[in-house]
């Protein structure tokens, strides 16, 4: 595929076209272009039109690793809207190098950024996010607590079940879109329990065997 600056510029223009088909085609082509398209696509994450931002984000997600460093820089910048978009894409790419920036995002002064960081960590699914997400369950924003619960459900770490069940029993708040934090916590606990049945069975069998050995030796 032609990767000249002129071609990249034309596709960037097409991505902002009024025709939806042109936008979709341009997004696909830019994703296939790879690194030469990264810089102009990152700039589009600040575009005033949501569809353009989303298509640029999709293209960057397809490009993957070559986009990480510019996205990390954007996620650490002064514009909260740009931080949100950058964090969204980092979650899609799922690169471990983004973890520290996403942990930082959990403590962002803008709850929208913290919410997006929690969601991104859930998509990446790295167990190193366990303790930061546990801390995020105490965030003053219900939106962030909801996202932290959902993310913990994706990690499938058994130690999260007890705090999730405790939050489900005590948190009566609603998110900005009307969902309850308690439901998110309950679903996450159930998801973890459903994902680890074999581990629980193995533990039971191992303890039973040990007890049987003790009884046989008595």
Buried (B, 14 or more C-beta within 10 A) or exposed (E): EEEEEEBBEBBBEBBBEEEEEBBBBBBBBBBBBBEBBBEBBBBBBBBEEEEBBBBBBBBBBBBBEBBBEBBBEBBEEEEBBBBBBBBBBBBBBBBEEBBEBBBBBBEBEBBBBBBBBBBBBBBBEBEEBBEBBBEBBEBEBBBBBBBBBBBBBBBBBEEBBEBBBEBBEEBEEBBEEEBBBBBBBBBBBBBBBEBBEEEEEEEEEEEEEEEEEEEEEE
